[in-house]
Amino acid sequence: MKRFGIDVSEHNGIIDWKAIKRAGVEFAIIRSSYGHFVEDQQFRRNVKECERYKIPYGLYHYSYVANHAQMKEEAEGFLRQCRSCKPAYPCFIDMEDADGYKARNGLDVYSEGELLSDFCEMFVNAMRISGYKTGVYANYNYFTNVLNLDRLKSIP
């Protein structure tokens, strides 16, 4: 069964959730945060509006992780945000480098796929231990050329 959902963040500005509901959107995946640790400027509003219009939602954290200490910090921060609301859909780590942050900070993602896969596993394990449905969110390039999907095959 296919469902119609959207991915939203502060980059979408102030969203008219009433119009979104009328357009037939059945769920949203909301960016809650990014980096080590910055809350998305529209996170709280987007959650509140989804709850107001009864649109189920999940969350994602756009990761800037480059080492194990940062992964721990990002996972702990994201867990705090997940606990601040009631996501009905999974809570994801978004592992990609669309803005070039990882590359600018010395992480060659094409040679560090195993390390990035480690980070995904660490994040997902922290979420699962805390009782959240979880998974890895990434772009096509990361799924085909960077992450080790054999290692991550048990993770949605």
CNS distance restraints for C-alpha pairs under 8 A (distance, minus, plus):
assign (resid   3 and name CA) (resid  26 and name CA) 6.46 0.50 0.50
assign (resid   3 and name CA) (resid  27 and name CA) 7.86 0.50 0.50
assign (resid   4 and name CA) (resid  24 and name CA) 7.36 0.50 0.50
assign (resid   4 and name CA) (resid  25 and name CA) 5.42 0.50 0.50
assign (resid   4 and name CA) (resid  26 and name CA) 5.40 0.50 0.50
assign (resid   4 and name CA) (resid  27 and name CA) 6.80 0.50 0.50
assign (resid   5 and name CA) (resid  25 and name CA) 5.45 0.50 0.50
assign (resid   5 and name CA) (resid  26 and name CA) 5.57 0.50 0.50
assign (resid   5 and name CA) (resid  27 and name CA) 4.65 0.50 0.50
assign (resid   5 and name CA) (resid  28 and name CA) 5.26 0.50 0.50
assign (resid   5 and name CA) (resid  29 and name CA) 7.44 0.50 0.50
assign (resid   6 and name CA) (resid  25 and name CA) 7.15 0.50 0.50
assign (resid   6 and name CA) (resid  27 and name CA) 6.68 0.50 0.50
assign (resid   6 and name CA) (resid  28 and name CA) 4.84 0.50 0.50
assign (resid   6 and name CA) (resid  29 and name CA) 6.17 0.50 0.50
assign (resid   7 and name CA) (resid  28 and name CA) 5.85 0.50 0.50
assign (resid   7 and name CA) (resid  29 and name CA) 4.77 0.50 0.50
assign (resid   7 and name CA) (resid  30 and name CA) 5.93 0.50 0.50
assign (resid   7 and name CA) (resid  31 and name CA) 7.52 0.50 0.50
assign (resid   8 and name CA) (resid  12 and name CA) 6.32 0.50 0.50
assign (resid   8 and name CA) (resid  28 and name CA) 7.14 0.50 0.50
assign (resid   8 and name CA) (resid  29 and name CA) 6.38 0.50 0.50
assign (resid   8 and name CA) (resid  30 and name CA) 5.06 0.50 0.50
assign (resid   8 and name CA) (resid  31 and name CA) 6.17 0.50 0.50
assign (resid   9 and name CA) (resid  13 and name CA) 7.56 0.50 0.50
assign (resid   9 and name CA) (resid  30 and name CA) 6.13 0.50 0.50
assign (resid   9 and name CA) (resid  31 and name CA) 5.06 0.50 0.50
assign (resid   9 and name CA) (resid  32 and name CA) 7.63 0.50 0.50
assign (resid   9 and name CA) (resid  40 and name CA) 6.73 0.50 0.50
assign (resid   9 and name CA) (resid  42 and name CA) 6.46 0.50 0.50
assign (resid   9 and name CA) (resid  43 and name CA) 7.11 0.50 0.50
assign (resid  10 and name CA) (resid  14 and name CA) 7.59 0.50 0.50
assign (resid  10 and name CA) (resid  31 and name CA) 7.98 0.50 0.50
assign (resid  10 and name CA) (resid  40 and name CA) 6.05 0.50 0.50
assign (resid  10 and name CA) (resid  41 and name CA) 5.63 0.50 0.50
assign (resid  10 and name CA) (resid  42 and name CA) 5.02 0.50 0.50
assign (resid  10 and name CA) (resid  43 and name CA) 7.47 0.50 0.50
assign (resid  13 and name CA) (resid  42 and name CA) 7.51 0.50 0.50
assign (resid  14 and name CA) (resid  42 and name CA) 7.31 0.50 0.50
assign (resid  15 and name CA) (resid  46 and name CA) 7.65 0.50 0.50
assign (resid  16 and name CA) (resid  20 and name CA) 6.38 0.50 0.50
assign (resid  17 and name CA) (resid  21 and name CA) 6.07 0.50 0.50
assign (resid  17 and name CA) (resid  49 and name CA) 6.28 0.50 0.50
assign (resid  17 and name CA) (resid  50 and name CA) 7.01 0.50 0.50
assign (resid  17 and name CA) (resid  53 and name CA) 7.19 0.50 0.50
assign (resid  18 and name CA) (resid  22 and name CA) 6.27 0.50 0.50
assign (resid  18 and name CA) (resid  53 and name CA) 6.81 0.50 0.50
assign (resid  19 and name CA) (resid  23 and name CA) 6.07 0.50 0.50
assign (resid  20 and name CA) (resid  24 and name CA) 6.78 0.50 0.50
assign (resid  20 and name CA) (resid  25 and name CA) 5.91 0.50 0.50
assign (resid  21 and name CA) (resid  25 and name CA) 5.46 0.50 0.50
assign (resid  21 and name CA) (resid  26 and name CA) 7.40 0.50 0.50
assign (resid  21 and name CA) (resid  53 and name CA) 7.07 0.50 0.50
assign (resid  21 and name CA) (resid  55 and name CA) 7.30 0.50 0.50
assign (resid  25 and name CA) (resid  55 and name CA) 7.89 0.50 0.50
assign (resid  26 and name CA) (resid  55 and name CA) 6.30 0.50 0.50
assign (resid  26 and name CA) (resid  56 and name CA) 7.17 0.50 0.50
assign (resid  27 and name CA) (resid  55 and name CA) 5.45 0.50 0.50
assign (resid  27 and name CA) (resid  56 and name CA) 4.95 0.50 0.50
assign (resid  27 and name CA) (resid  57 and name CA) 5.41 0.50 0.50
assign (resid  28 and name CA) (resid  50 and name CA) 7.89 0.50 0.50
assign (resid  28 and name CA) (resid  55 and name CA) 7.10 0.50 0.50
assign (resid  28 and name CA) (resid  56 and name CA) 6.55 0.50 0.50
assign (resid  28 and name CA) (resid  57 and name CA) 4.64 0.50 0.50
assign (resid  28 and name CA) (resid  58 and name CA) 6.41 0.50 0.50
assign (resid  29 and name CA) (resid  57 and name CA) 5.47 0.50 0.50
assign (resid  29 and name CA) (resid  58 and name CA) 4.65 0.50 0.50
assign (resid  29 and name CA) (resid  59 and name CA) 5.23 0.50 0.50
assign (resid  29 and name CA) (resid  60 and name CA) 6.80 0.50 0.50
assign (resid  29 and name CA) (resid  89 and name CA) 7.78 0.50 0.50
assign (resid  30 and name CA) (resid  43 and name CA) 6.87 0.50 0.50
assign (resid  30 and name CA) (resid  46 and name CA) 7.16 0.50 0.50
assign (resid  30 and name CA) (resid  47 and name CA) 7.59 0.50 0.50
assign (resid  30 and name CA) (resid  57 and name CA) 6.91 0.50 0.50
assign (resid  30 and name CA) (resid  58 and name CA) 6.15 0.50 0.50
assign (resid  30 and name CA) (resid  59 and name CA) 4.68 0.50 0.50
assign (resid  30 and name CA) (resid  60 and name CA) 6.09 0.50 0.50
assign (resid  31 and name CA) (resid  40 and name CA) 6.51 0.50 0.50
assign (resid  31 and name CA) (resid  43 and name CA) 6.54 0.50 0.50
assign (resid  31 and name CA) (resid  59 and name CA) 5.65 0.50 0.50
assign (resid  31 and name CA) (resid  60 and name CA) 4.77 0.50 0.50
assign (resid  31 and name CA) (resid  61 and name CA) 5.92 0.50 0.50
assign (resid  31 and name CA) (resid  62 and name CA) 7.26 0.50 0.50
assign (resid  32 and name CA) (resid  39 and name CA) 5.91 0.50 0.50
assign (resid  32 and name CA) (resid  40 and name CA) 5.27 0.50 0.50
assign (resid  32 and name CA) (resid  43 and name CA) 5.08 0.50 0.50
assign (resid  32 and name CA) (resid  59 and name CA) 6.04 0.50 0.50
assign (resid  32 and name CA) (resid  60 and name CA) 5.89 0.50 0.50
assign (resid  32 and name CA) (resid  61 and name CA) 5.86 0.50 0.50
assign (resid  32 and name CA) (resid  78 and name CA) 7.68 0.50 0.50
assign (resid  32 and name CA) (resid  81 and name CA) 7.15 0.50 0.50
assign (resid  33 and name CA) (resid  37 and name CA) 6.91 0.50 0.50
assign (resid  33 and name CA) (resid  38 and name CA) 5.42 0.50 0.50
assign (resid  33 and name CA) (resid  39 and name CA) 4.22 0.50 0.50
assign (resid  33 and name CA) (resid  40 and name CA) 4.76 0.50 0.50
assign (resid  33 and name CA) (resid  43 and name CA) 7.66 0.50 0.50
assign (resid  33 and name CA) (resid  60 and name CA) 7.22 0.50 0.50
assign (resid  33 and name CA) (resid  61 and name CA) 4.97 0.50 0.50
assign (resid  33 and name CA) (resid  62 and name CA) 6.32 0.50 0.50
assign (resid  33 and name CA) (resid  78 and name CA) 7.27 0.50 0.50
assign (resid  34 and name CA) (resid  38 and name CA) 5.34 0.50 0.50
assign (resid  34 and name CA) (resid  39 and name CA) 6.57 0.50 0.50
assign (resid  34 and name CA) (resid  40 and name CA) 7.02 0.50 0.50
assign (resid  34 and name CA) (resid  61 and name CA) 5.41 0.50 0.50
assign (resid  34 and name CA) (resid  62 and name CA) 4.45 0.50 0.50
assign (resid  34 and name CA) (resid  63 and name CA) 5.70 0.50 0.50
assign (resid  34 and name CA) (resid  64 and name CA) 6.99 0.50 0.50
assign (resid  35 and name CA) (resid  61 and name CA) 7.99 0.50 0.50
assign (resid  35 and name CA) (resid  62 and name CA) 6.57 0.50 0.50
assign (resid  35 and name CA) (resid  63 and name CA) 5.37 0.50 0.50
assign (resid  35 and name CA) (resid  64 and name CA) 4.69 0.50 0.50
assign (resid  35 and name CA) (resid  65 and name CA) 7.01 0.50 0.50
assign (resid  35 and name CA) (resid  74 and name CA) 6.93 0.50 0.50
assign (resid  36 and name CA) (resid  63 and name CA) 7.95 0.50 0.50
assign (resid  36 and name CA) (resid  64 and name CA) 7.08 0.50 0.50
assign (resid  36 and name CA) (resid  65 and name CA) 7.65 0.50 0.50
assign (resid  36 and name CA) (resid  70 and name CA) 6.62 0.50 0.50
assign (resid  36 and name CA) (resid  73 and name CA) 6.45 0.50 0.50
assign (resid  36 and name CA) (resid  74 and name CA) 5.50 0.50 0.50
assign (resid  37 and name CA) (resid  73 and name CA) 7.63 0.50 0.50
assign (resid  37 and name CA) (resid  74 and name CA) 6.35 0.50 0.50
assign (resid  37 and name CA) (resid  77 and name CA) 6.62 0.50 0.50
assign (resid  39 and name CA) (resid  43 and name CA) 7.05 0.50 0.50
assign (resid  42 and name CA) (resid  46 and name CA) 5.86 0.50 0.50
assign (resid  43 and name CA) (resid  47 and name CA) 6.20 0.50 0.50
assign (resid  44 and name CA) (resid  48 and name CA) 6.13 0.50 0.50
assign (resid  45 and name CA) (resid  49 and name CA) 6.07 0.50 0.50
assign (resid  46 and name CA) (resid  50 and name CA) 6.09 0.50 0.50
assign (resid  47 and name CA) (resid  51 and name CA) 6.20 0.50 0.50
assign (resid  47 and name CA) (resid  57 and name CA) 7.67 0.50 0.50
assign (resid  47 and name CA) (resid  85 and name CA) 7.49 0.50 0.50
assign (resid  48 and name CA) (resid  52 and name CA) 6.09 0.50 0.50
assign (resid  49 and name CA) (resid  53 and name CA) 6.12 0.50 0.50
assign (resid  50 and name CA) (resid  54 and name CA) 5.70 0.50 0.50
assign (resid  50 and name CA) (resid  55 and name CA) 4.74 0.50 0.50
assign (resid  50 and name CA) (resid  56 and name CA) 6.63 0.50 0.50
assign (resid  50 and name CA) (resid  57 and name CA) 6.99 0.50 0.50
assign (resid  51 and name CA) (resid  55 and name CA) 6.18 0.50 0.50
assign (resid  51 and name CA) (resid  56 and name CA) 7.31 0.50 0.50
assign (resid  56 and name CA) (resid  87 and name CA) 7.11 0.50 0.50
assign (resid  56 and name CA) (resid  88 and name CA) 5.73 0.50 0.50
assign (resid  56 and name CA) (resid  89 and name CA) 6.78 0.50 0.50
assign (resid  57 and name CA) (resid  87 and name CA) 5.44 0.50 0.50
assign (resid  57 and name CA) (resid  88 and name CA) 5.70 0.50 0.50
assign (resid  57 and name CA) (resid  89 and name CA) 5.34 0.50 0.50
assign (resid  58 and name CA) (resid  87 and name CA) 4.99 0.50 0.50
assign (resid  58 and name CA) (resid  88 and name CA) 6.08 0.50 0.50
assign (resid  58 and name CA) (resid  89 and name CA) 4.16 0.50 0.50
assign (resid  58 and name CA) (resid  90 and name CA) 5.05 0.50 0.50
assign (resid  58 and name CA) (resid  91 and name CA) 5.42 0.50 0.50
assign (resid  58 and name CA) (resid  92 and name CA) 7.89 0.50 0.50
assign (resid  59 and name CA) (resid  82 and name CA) 7.48 0.50 0.50
assign (resid  59 and name CA) (resid  87 and name CA) 6.98 0.50 0.50
assign (resid  59 and name CA) (resid  89 and name CA) 7.59 0.50 0.50
assign (resid  59 and name CA) (resid  90 and name CA) 6.75 0.50 0.50
assign (resid  59 and name CA) (resid  91 and name CA) 4.63 0.50 0.50
assign (resid  59 and name CA) (resid  92 and name CA) 6.21 0.50 0.50
assign (resid  60 and name CA) (resid  91 and name CA) 5.50 0.50 0.50
assign (resid  60 and name CA) (resid  92 and name CA) 4.50 0.50 0.50
assign (resid  60 and name CA) (resid  93 and name CA) 5.60 0.50 0.50
assign (resid  60 and name CA) (resid  94 and name CA) 6.25 0.50 0.50
assign (resid  60 and name CA) (resid 137 and name CA) 7.80 0.50 0.50
assign (resid  61 and name CA) (resid  78 and name CA) 6.65 0.50 0.50
assign (resid  61 and name CA) (resid  92 and name CA) 6.43 0.50 0.50
assign (resid  61 and name CA) (resid  93 and name CA) 5.11 0.50 0.50
assign (resid  61 and name CA) (resid  94 and name CA) 5.69 0.50 0.50
assign (resid  62 and name CA) (resid  93 and name CA) 6.32 0.50 0.50
assign (resid  62 and name CA) (resid  94 and name CA) 4.61 0.50 0.50
assign (resid  62 and name CA) (resid  95 and name CA) 6.57 0.50 0.50
assign (resid  62 and name CA) (resid  96 and name CA) 7.81 0.50 0.50
assign (resid  63 and name CA) (resid  74 and name CA) 7.32 0.50 0.50
assign (resid  63 and name CA) (resid  93 and name CA) 6.63 0.50 0.50
assign (resid  63 and name CA) (resid  94 and name CA) 5.86 0.50 0.50
assign (resid  63 and name CA) (resid  95 and name CA) 5.73 0.50 0.50
assign (resid  63 and name CA) (resid  96 and name CA) 7.42 0.50 0.50
assign (resid  64 and name CA) (resid  97 and name CA) 7.78 0.50 0.50
assign (resid  64 and name CA) (resid 101 and name CA) 6.71 0.50 0.50
assign (resid  64 and name CA) (resid 102 and name CA) 6.29 0.50 0.50
assign (resid  65 and name CA) (resid  70 and name CA) 5.50 0.50 0.50
assign (resid  65 and name CA) (resid  71 and name CA) 5.62 0.50 0.50
assign (resid  65 and name CA) (resid  74 and name CA) 7.61 0.50 0.50
assign (resid  65 and name CA) (resid 102 and name CA) 7.55 0.50 0.50
assign (resid  65 and name CA) (resid 119 and name CA) 7.75 0.50 0.50
assign (resid  66 and name CA) (resid  70 and name CA) 6.68 0.50 0.50
assign (resid  66 and name CA) (resid  71 and name CA) 7.64 0.50 0.50
assign (resid  66 and name CA) (resid 102 and name CA) 6.92 0.50 0.50
assign (resid  66 and name CA) (resid 107 and name CA) 6.62 0.50 0.50
assign (resid  67 and name CA) (resid  71 and name CA) 6.42 0.50 0.50
assign (resid  68 and name CA) (resid  72 and name CA) 6.33 0.50 0.50
assign (resid  68 and name CA) (resid 119 and name CA) 7.16 0.50 0.50
assign (resid  69 and name CA) (resid  73 and name CA) 6.33 0.50 0.50
assign (resid  70 and name CA) (resid  74 and name CA) 6.05 0.50 0.50
assign (resid  71 and name CA) (resid  75 and name CA) 6.02 0.50 0.50
assign (resid  71 and name CA) (resid 119 and name CA) 6.27 0.50 0.50
assign (resid  71 and name CA) (resid 122 and name CA) 7.52 0.50 0.50
assign (resid  71 and name CA) (resid 123 and name CA) 7.09 0.50 0.50
assign (resid  72 and name CA) (resid  76 and name CA) 6.11 0.50 0.50
assign (resid  72 and name CA) (resid 122 and name CA) 7.97 0.50 0.50
assign (resid  72 and name CA) (resid 123 and name CA) 7.75 0.50 0.50
assign (resid  73 and name CA) (resid  77 and name CA) 6.14 0.50 0.50
assign (resid  74 and name CA) (resid  78 and name CA) 6.07 0.50 0.50
assign (resid  75 and name CA) (resid  79 and name CA) 6.10 0.50 0.50
assign (resid  75 and name CA) (resid 123 and name CA) 5.68 0.50 0.50
assign (resid  75 and name CA) (resid 126 and name CA) 6.86 0.50 0.50
assign (resid  75 and name CA) (resid 127 and name CA) 7.74 0.50 0.50
assign (resid  76 and name CA) (resid  80 and name CA) 6.41 0.50 0.50
assign (resid  77 and name CA) (resid  81 and name CA) 6.54 0.50 0.50
assign (resid  78 and name CA) (resid  82 and name CA) 6.19 0.50 0.50
assign (resid  79 and name CA) (resid  83 and name CA) 6.16 0.50 0.50
assign (resid  79 and name CA) (resid 127 and name CA) 7.08 0.50 0.50
assign (resid  79 and name CA) (resid 130 and name CA) 7.97 0.50 0.50
assign (resid  80 and name CA) (resid  84 and name CA) 6.40 0.50 0.50
assign (resid  81 and name CA) (resid  85 and name CA) 7.10 0.50 0.50
assign (resid  82 and name CA) (resid  86 and name CA) 7.09 0.50 0.50
assign (resid  82 and name CA) (resid  87 and name CA) 7.08 0.50 0.50
assign (resid  82 and name CA) (resid  91 and name CA) 7.61 0.50 0.50
assign (resid  87 and name CA) (resid  91 and name CA) 7.59 0.50 0.50
assign (resid  89 and name CA) (resid 133 and name CA) 7.19 0.50 0.50
assign (resid  90 and name CA) (resid 132 and name CA) 6.84 0.50 0.50
assign (resid  90 and name CA) (resid 133 and name CA) 4.58 0.50 0.50
assign (resid  90 and name CA) (resid 134 and name CA) 4.74 0.50 0.50
assign (resid  90 and name CA) (resid 135 and name CA) 6.93 0.50 0.50
assign (resid  91 and name CA) (resid 127 and name CA) 7.82 0.50 0.50
assign (resid  91 and name CA) (resid 132 and name CA) 6.88 0.50 0.50
assign (resid  91 and name CA) (resid 133 and name CA) 6.25 0.50 0.50
assign (resid  91 and name CA) (resid 134 and name CA) 4.80 0.50 0.50
assign (resid  91 and name CA) (resid 135 and name CA) 6.77 0.50 0.50
assign (resid  92 and name CA) (resid 124 and name CA) 7.91 0.50 0.50
assign (resid  92 and name CA) (resid 134 and name CA) 5.35 0.50 0.50
assign (resid  92 and name CA) (resid 135 and name CA) 4.93 0.50 0.50
assign (resid  92 and name CA) (resid 136 and name CA) 5.43 0.50 0.50
assign (resid  92 and name CA) (resid 137 and name CA) 5.90 0.50 0.50
assign (resid  93 and name CA) (resid 120 and name CA) 7.05 0.50 0.50
assign (resid  93 and name CA) (resid 123 and name CA) 7.04 0.50 0.50
assign (resid  93 and name CA) (resid 124 and name CA) 7.67 0.50 0.50
assign (resid  93 and name CA) (resid 135 and name CA) 6.70 0.50 0.50
assign (resid  93 and name CA) (resid 136 and name CA) 5.22 0.50 0.50
assign (resid  93 and name CA) (resid 137 and name CA) 5.79 0.50 0.50
assign (resid  94 and name CA) (resid 136 and name CA) 6.16 0.50 0.50
assign (resid  94 and name CA) (resid 137 and name CA) 4.47 0.50 0.50
assign (resid  94 and name CA) (resid 138 and name CA) 5.41 0.50 0.50
assign (resid  95 and name CA) (resid 116 and name CA) 7.81 0.50 0.50
assign (resid  95 and name CA) (resid 120 and name CA) 7.51 0.50 0.50
assign (resid  95 and name CA) (resid 136 and name CA) 6.98 0.50 0.50
assign (resid  95 and name CA) (resid 137 and name CA) 6.26 0.50 0.50
assign (resid  95 and name CA) (resid 138 and name CA) 5.23 0.50 0.50
assign (resid  95 and name CA) (resid 142 and name CA) 7.63 0.50 0.50
assign (resid  96 and name CA) (resid 138 and name CA) 5.62 0.50 0.50
assign (resid  96 and name CA) (resid 139 and name CA) 6.56 0.50 0.50
assign (resid  96 and name CA) (resid 142 and name CA) 6.22 0.50 0.50
assign (resid  97 and name CA) (resid 101 and name CA) 6.30 0.50 0.50
assign (resid  97 and name CA) (resid 102 and name CA) 6.14 0.50 0.50
assign (resid  97 and name CA) (resid 103 and name CA) 7.62 0.50 0.50
assign (resid 100 and name CA) (resid 104 and name CA) 6.07 0.50 0.50
assign (resid 101 and name CA) (resid 105 and name CA) 6.20 0.50 0.50
assign (resid 102 and name CA) (resid 106 and name CA) 6.51 0.50 0.50
assign (resid 102 and name CA) (resid 107 and name CA) 5.22 0.50 0.50
assign (resid 102 and name CA) (resid 108 and name CA) 7.41 0.50 0.50
assign (resid 102 and name CA) (resid 109 and name CA) 7.48 0.50 0.50
assign (resid 103 and name CA) (resid 107 and name CA) 5.09 0.50 0.50
assign (resid 103 and name CA) (resid 108 and name CA) 5.81 0.50 0.50
assign (resid 103 and name CA) (resid 109 and name CA) 7.21 0.50 0.50
assign (resid 107 and name CA) (resid 112 and name CA) 7.18 0.50 0.50
assign (resid 108 and name CA) (resid 112 and name CA) 6.05 0.50 0.50
assign (resid 109 and name CA) (resid 113 and name CA) 5.92 0.50 0.50
assign (resid 109 and name CA) (resid 116 and name CA) 7.63 0.50 0.50
assign (resid 109 and name CA) (resid 146 and name CA) 6.47 0.50 0.50
assign (resid 110 and name CA) (resid 145 and name CA) 7.09 0.50 0.50
assign (resid 110 and name CA) (resid 146 and name CA) 5.47 0.50 0.50
assign (resid 111 and name CA) (resid 146 and name CA) 7.90 0.50 0.50
assign (resid 112 and name CA) (resid 116 and name CA) 6.27 0.50 0.50
assign (resid 112 and name CA) (resid 146 and name CA) 7.60 0.50 0.50
assign (resid 113 and name CA) (resid 117 and name CA) 5.99 0.50 0.50
assign (resid 113 and name CA) (resid 146 and name CA) 4.78 0.50 0.50
assign (resid 113 and name CA) (resid 147 and name CA) 4.93 0.50 0.50
assign (resid 113 and name CA) (resid 148 and name CA) 6.41 0.50 0.50
assign (resid 114 and name CA) (resid 118 and name CA) 6.17 0.50 0.50
assign (resid 114 and name CA) (resid 147 and name CA) 6.76 0.50 0.50
assign (resid 114 and name CA) (resid 148 and name CA) 6.34 0.50 0.50
assign (resid 115 and name CA) (resid 119 and name CA) 6.39 0.50 0.50
assign (resid 116 and name CA) (resid 120 and name CA) 6.34 0.50 0.50
assign (resid 116 and name CA) (resid 147 and name CA) 6.62 0.50 0.50
assign (resid 117 and name CA) (resid 121 and name CA) 6.28 0.50 0.50
assign (resid 117 and name CA) (resid 147 and name CA) 5.53 0.50 0.50
assign (resid 117 and name CA) (resid 148 and name CA) 6.06 0.50 0.50
assign (resid 117 and name CA) (resid 151 and name CA) 7.47 0.50 0.50
assign (resid 117 and name CA) (resid 152 and name CA) 7.23 0.50 0.50
assign (resid 118 and name CA) (resid 122 and name CA) 6.16 0.50 0.50
assign (resid 119 and name CA) (resid 123 and name CA) 6.08 0.50 0.50
assign (resid 120 and name CA) (resid 124 and name CA) 6.06 0.50 0.50
assign (resid 120 and name CA) (resid 136 and name CA) 6.79 0.50 0.50
assign (resid 121 and name CA) (resid 125 and name CA) 5.97 0.50 0.50
assign (resid 121 and name CA) (resid 152 and name CA) 7.28 0.50 0.50
assign (resid 122 and name CA) (resid 126 and name CA) 6.24 0.50 0.50
assign (resid 123 and name CA) (resid 127 and name CA) 6.33 0.50 0.50
assign (resid 124 and name CA) (resid 128 and name CA) 6.08 0.50 0.50
assign (resid 124 and name CA) (resid 134 and name CA) 6.16 0.50 0.50
assign (resid 124 and name CA) (resid 135 and name CA) 6.39 0.50 0.50
assign (resid 124 and name CA) (resid 136 and name CA) 7.74 0.50 0.50
assign (resid 124 and name CA) (resid 155 and name CA) 7.80 0.50 0.50
assign (resid 125 and name CA) (resid 129 and name CA) 6.03 0.50 0.50
assign (resid 126 and name CA) (resid 130 and name CA) 6.36 0.50 0.50
assign (resid 127 and name CA) (resid 131 and name CA) 6.45 0.50 0.50
assign (resid 127 and name CA) (resid 132 and name CA) 5.36 0.50 0.50
assign (resid 127 and name CA) (resid 133 and name CA) 7.27 0.50 0.50
assign (resid 127 and name CA) (resid 134 and name CA) 6.45 0.50 0.50
assign (resid 128 and name CA) (resid 132 and name CA) 5.23 0.50 0.50
assign (resid 128 and name CA) (resid 133 and name CA) 6.50 0.50 0.50
assign (resid 128 and name CA) (resid 134 and name CA) 6.84 0.50 0.50
assign (resid 134 and name CA) (resid 155 and name CA) 7.80 0.50 0.50
assign (resid 134 and name CA) (resid 156 and name CA) 7.23 0.50 0.50
assign (resid 135 and name CA) (resid 155 and name CA) 5.63 0.50 0.50
assign (resid 135 and name CA) (resid 156 and name CA) 4.74 0.50 0.50
assign (resid 136 and name CA) (resid 155 and name CA) 7.02 0.50 0.50
assign (resid 136 and name CA) (resid 156 and name CA) 6.40 0.50 0.50
assign (resid 138 and name CA) (resid 142 and name CA) 6.11 0.50 0.50
assign (resid 138 and name CA) (resid 143 and name CA) 6.59 0.50 0.50
assign (resid 139 and name CA) (resid 143 and name CA) 6.47 0.50 0.50
assign (resid 140 and name CA) (resid 144 and name CA) 6.12 0.50 0.50
assign (resid 141 and name CA) (resid 145 and name CA) 5.54 0.50 0.50
assign (resid 141 and name CA) (resid 146 and name CA) 7.08 0.50 0.50
assign (resid 142 and name CA) (resid 146 and name CA) 4.70 0.50 0.50
assign (resid 142 and name CA) (resid 147 and name CA) 5.83 0.50 0.50
assign (resid 143 and name CA) (resid 147 and name CA) 5.65 0.50 0.50
assign (resid 143 and name CA) (resid 148 and name CA) 7.90 0.50 0.50
assign (resid 143 and name CA) (resid 149 and name CA) 7.08 0.50 0.50
assign (resid 148 and name CA) (resid 152 and name CA) 6.50 0.50 0.50
assign (resid 149 and name CA) (resid 153 and name CA) 5.60 0.50 0.50
